[in-house]
């Protein structure tokens, strides 16, 4: 953030207010988080499990075919 202040005595109150606002804005910290539907979380977990099982099955079927 850029705060513009003037050196004139006439603008003292406005400059002080601007500096206070800039200081306050500088202290604001944002945290990000994901809004996830519990159903979608479960679906994603099940898809990952299916993928793991398919990989395990394909590895097992190739090892049986080699014997």
C-alpha positions as CSV (number, residue, x, y, z in Angstrom):
1,X,0.0,0.0,0.0
2,X,1.2,3.5,-0.8
3,X,0.2,6.3,1.5
4,X,0.5,9.9,0.2
5,X,0.8,12.6,2.8
6,X,1.5,16.3,2.4
7,X,4.0,18.4,4.4
8,X,1.6,21.4,4.8
9,X,0.2,22.2,8.3
10,X,-3.2,22.5,6.7
11,X,-3.3,18.8,5.8
12,X,-1.9,17.6,9.2
13,X,-5.1,15.8,10.3
14,X,-5.7,14.2,6.9
15,X,-2.1,13.0,6.7
16,X,-2.2,11.6,10.2
17,X,-5.4,9.8,9.4
18,X,-3.9,8.4,6.2
19,X,-0.8,7.1,8.1
20,X,-3.0,5.5,10.8
21,X,-5.1,3.8,8.1
22,X,-1.9,2.6,6.2
23,X,-0.5,1.2,9.5
24,X,-3.7,-0.6,10.3
25,X,-3.9,-2.0,6.7
26,X,-0.3,-3.2,6.9
27,X,-1.1,-5.3,10.1
28,X,-3.9,-7.2,8.4
29,X,-3.0,-10.9,7.8
30,X,-5.1,-13.1,5.6
31,X,-5.4,-16.8,5.9
32,X,-6.5,-19.0,3.1
33,X,-8.6,-22.1,3.5
34,X,-10.6,-24.4,1.2
35,X,-14.3,-24.7,1.4
36,X,-14.8,-28.4,0.8
37,X,-18.0,-30.3,0.8
38,X,-17.6,-33.4,3.0
39,X,-19.2,-35.5,0.3
40,X,-16.6,-34.3,-2.3
41,X,-13.8,-35.2,0.2
42,X,-15.2,-38.7,0.5
43,X,-15.5,-39.0,-3.3
44,X,-11.9,-37.9,-3.8
45,X,-10.7,-40.4,-1.2
46,X,-12.7,-43.2,-2.9
47,X,-11.3,-42.3,-6.3
48,X,-7.7,-42.4,-4.9
49,X,-8.4,-45.8,-3.4
50,X,-9.8,-47.1,-6.7
51,X,-6.7,-45.8,-8.5
52,X,-4.4,-47.6,-5.9
53,X,-6.4,-50.9,-6.3
54,X,-6.2,-50.7,-10.1
55,X,-2.4,-50.2,-10.0
56,X,-2.1,-53.1,-7.5
57,X,-4.3,-55.3,-9.7
58,X,-2.3,-54.5,-12.9
59,X,1.0,-55.2,-11.1
60,X,-0.4,-58.5,-9.8
61,X,-1.8,-59.6,-13.1
62,X,1.5,-59.0,-14.9
63,X,3.4,-60.9,-12.3
64,X,1.0,-63.9,-12.7
65,X,1.3,-63.8,-16.5
66,X,5.1,-64.0,-16.3
67,X,5.0,-67.2,-14.2
